[in-house]
Amino acid sequence: MADAAESYTPIMARIRGVVPTLTTTHRRIAETILAEPAAVAASTIGELAERCGTSLTTITRFCRELGLAGYPELRLALAAELGRSNASPREQELIAFSPDDPMSLVLRSLLASDMRAMEETAAQLDLAAVERAVDSLVRARFIDFFAVSGSAGVAMDLHLRLHAIGRPCVLWTDVHSAVCSANARDHRDVALGISHSGTTAEVVEPLAIARERGATTIAVTNFPRSPLAETADIVLTTAAQDTPFRAGGVAARHTQMLVLDCLYIGVVQRTHEISKQLLTAATEAVSQHRLPHR
């Protein structure tokens, strides 16, 4: 698996990204931080240990698991991140809507949540990994996309855009078809799997098969230690957060689109002349199917 760019990840996104793989005690610490970041930033290590019902040593080990030197660095990272946030306290609740919330608050909260997720994704995205992914897509004889549910809608957008500039690719949302195509891959091909959780079996299985056949594998996921990430040669991580009514791929779609947009633009840059010709021809062809304004 490619190295994750953890040292550049905003601390809250970094913690959310590893929660599923933590021990029970470390998860309790993580959940306390995520629930009360400002309180933790103002607390001593002893106060946090008492709140979590654990030891000072365990708190330090948790910090080191995040790639930090110790608790002082965690407090500084939390304080810096909280200081950068411009959202109001109500908007920062990420978005526990009540039936009485006015639409103006719903809109502001959605905007604050999505902007924060996009900014955190951009801050932690491993651009060297993006470059390697783009290079592999440009060189590929054939590109498989594996995605289901909400992630499939995002994958469809990239599939159609790459298809329009002459990249041979197919999106598979049915696992039977996906594994059949994965079995036909070799070192000349690329397989890209998209799953917010990184645990979707219908995505992990064909990506693993494609890798066994020699294809370059790319994962787009929110969790850098997930099964999907472990199956990929190149891992591109998002920083979305599940919220009530917007969980999984729904919560992740804007951050996934940001990552996939980077891949698309990168491919267009490297194939500029032919891409420009094909896009111009496509625009002209589609224009014949547009109705005039009245």
N, C-alpha and C positions, 0 to 999 in steps of 0.2 A: 504494500500500500504506500502511496505517496505520503511524504511528511506533511502533517497539518501545520498551518501557519498560526499556531496557538499563541505565540508571543505577540501577535498583532491583533488578536481578537479582543473586542470590548469585553470587560470582565463579566458582565451579566450574561452576554451571549455565550461566553466560554463556559460558564457554569451550567446554563440551560443545556448546552450541547453535550455535556458529559453525565447529566443526571441519571439517564437510564442505566449506566454502567457502574454506578457508585455502590459501595457497600451501604448497608442500612444506616450506619452511623454517619457516614459521609453524606448520604442523601439527606439526612435530617439537618445537617449543617447547611447544605446547599439550599434546601427549601426555606430555612430560616433567613438566609441572606436574600434570596429572591423575594420573600414576602416583606422583609423590612430592611432594605438596603441602607437607608439613611440611618436607622438605629444601629445597625452593625458598624457602619462607618464611624459612628460616634462612640462605639463600645471598646473597652479593653478586651484583650484575648481571654481574660478570666471571666468577664461578663458574658461573652459569647459562649464560652464553654459551659457556664452555669445554665444559660438559657437553653442550650442544646442537650444538657445532661451528659456531658462528655468531659474529656481531659484537655489540658493545654497541649499536650503532645499530639493528640488526635487532630486538634485544630491546625497545628503546624503541618502535620502530614497531609491534611486536606489541601492546604495552601500549596504545598509542593506538588501535589497531584495536578493542580491547575497550572503548574509551571512557574509558580511564584517562589521567591526566596523565603517568605514567611508571612506572618500575619500583618506586620506593618505595611508591607507592599499591597496586601489585599485591601486594607483600609484606604490607602492612598488611591488605589485604582477605583474603588467604589466612590470615593469623594469626587474624584475627577470626572467620573462618568455622570454622577448626579448633577454636578455643576454644569455639564454641557447640555443637559436637558432643558428645553424651553417650554415643555408641555405643562399645563396646569395640573395640580394634584388630582383632580377628578379625571382628566384625560389620561393620566398615567395609570389609572386603575386597569387599563387594558382589558378590556372594554366589557365590564360586567353590567350590561345594560339592564335597566329596570323598565317595566311597562310604561312608566310615566315620564321617561326621558324625552325631552323635545328633540325633534329631528336636527335642530341646529347643534345640539350637544353630540348626537350620534355622529353627525358629519365631522365635527372637530375631533372627536375621539378616534374615529376611523382614520382620518388623515394623520393624526399624531402617531397612531400605532404603526401605520404602514410606512410613514416617513422614517420613524425610528428603526424599524426592521430593515428598510433599504439602506440606511446609513450604516447600521451595524454590519450588514452583509458586505457592503463596500469596504468597510474598514478592515474586516478580517479576511477578505477574499485573497487567496494565494494567486497573485498575478503571474508568477512563474508557472504555476500549474495550468492557468488559463492559456498561456502561450503554448505549452506542450499539448494541451487539448486541441487548440486551433491547428497546430502543425499536423497533428494526427488526422484531423478531419479533412484538411486540404489534401493530404497524401492518400486518403482512404480509397480503396477500390469500391467499397460498399459500406454504408453506415446503417446499423440497426439502432432504433430507439425502443426502449422498453419502459412503459409507464402505464399506470391504470388510474382510474378515478380522477380526482382533481388534477393530479400531476400530468395526466394524459392530455388534458386541454392545453397546458403549457407546452408540452412536448409536440403537440400537433402544430402549434404555431412555428416552432423552429423547423420541424420537418417540412412544412410547406414552403418556408422561405429558402431553405437550403435546396429543396427540389427546384425552385424557381431559378436558381443560379447554377443549375446543372450538376449539383451534388447527388449521386445515386444513393437514395436513402428510403427507408420505410419505417413507419411507426407501428409497433405491435402492441395491442392492448389485450390480446387473448393469449394466455400462457401456452396453449398447445401450439399455436402458430409461432410464438416467440421462441420456444425451445427448438422447433424445427429449423428456423432461420439461424439461430445461434449455432446449431450443429454444422451449418454450412460455412461458417466463418473460418478464416485463417489469418496469418500474420499481415496480410494486405488490408485487412478490414478493421473497422472500429465499431464498438458497441457502447451505447450510452444509456445508462439506467437512471431514472429520476424517481425518487421516493423521499418525501419529507421525513418520515420516520427512519428510513433506511432498513426497515424490517419487513417490507412487503415481499412475500415469498414469490409472487408472480413476476417481480422485477429482479430479485436477487438470483433466482434459479437460472434464467436465461443468460444473465450477465456472467455468472460463474461458468456456464458452459462455453460461452464465447471466449472467455479468457483461457479455458483449457484448450481450446482449438487454436490459440495463438493470437487472437485479435487483441488490439489495444482497447482496454476497457476504461470508461469514464463514469464516475458516479456524481450525481448532484443530490445532496442530502443535507439535512439540518444537523445530523449527528455524526461527527467524525470518527466515532468508535463503533458505528453500527455495522451489521452484517454486510450491507451494501458497500459501505466504504472499504471494508476488509477485502471485498471481492474485486476492487478496482485498482488499476494501475495509476490513475489520476483521480484525485478527490477534490471536488469543488463544493464548498460548504456555504449554506445560507444561514441566516440568523433570525428566522421567524419565530414567533411565540404563539402557541395555541391559546385561544381565548374562547369564552362561551359563544356558541353559535358559529364560530370560525376556527375550526380545529383542522389539523392535518394539512392536506393539500390546499384547502381553502385559505388557511392562514398563510401558507407559504407561497401562494401563486405569484405575488408581486416580486418577492425576492428571487424565486426561481426564474422568473422572466428576466430579471436584471442579469443574472448569470448567463442565461442562454442568449440574451442580446449581445453580451460581450463575445460569446463564441461566434455568433453570426457575423457581427461587424468584423471580427478578426479574420474570418474566412473571406469576406468580401474584400478586405484590404489586401490579402495575399493573392486574390484572383481578380484584381480590379477590372482589367480590361474585358475579360469574358463575362464577368458578373454584370458589368455596366451594360454590355450589349444585350444580355439575356433579360435583364430587368426592363430595359427600354422596350424590347419586343413584347414582353409580357404586359406592360402598361398599355401599349398600343392595342394588343389583342383584347384586353379586358375593357378598354374604352368603348368598344363596339356594343357592349352589353349594358351600358349605362343609359338610363332614361334622361331626357332633357328636363331641365327645370321649367316649370310653368311660369 
